[in-house]
């Protein structure tokens, strides 16, 4: 019976650790999202300056396309890590609930 209780406690701790990682990742993603939004606003303002001059839109697209590519890569990473955090959060909840179940059932 002690093995079941120990396994239940291990599952609970693992679930809490996974949940903690998910929370940390979500905080970092929120900070990254703010940076991407800020960079996109600055890029859009720069594009607006190029569009004021005749033919400036072509020059502006050449100058700003590498920056836009980096911003798009950042958005892709944000999506990836958001999905990862959601999966870790779900796994954490499942481990905690499963650990509580095993712990309670292990006592009987």
Secondary structure, DSSP 4 states (H G I P E B T S, - for coil): -HHHHHHHHHHHHHHHHHHHHHHHHHHHHHHHHHHHHHHHHHHHHHHHHHHHSTTHHHHHHHHHHHHHHHHHHHHHHHHHHHHHHHHHHHHHHHHHHHHHHHHHHHH-
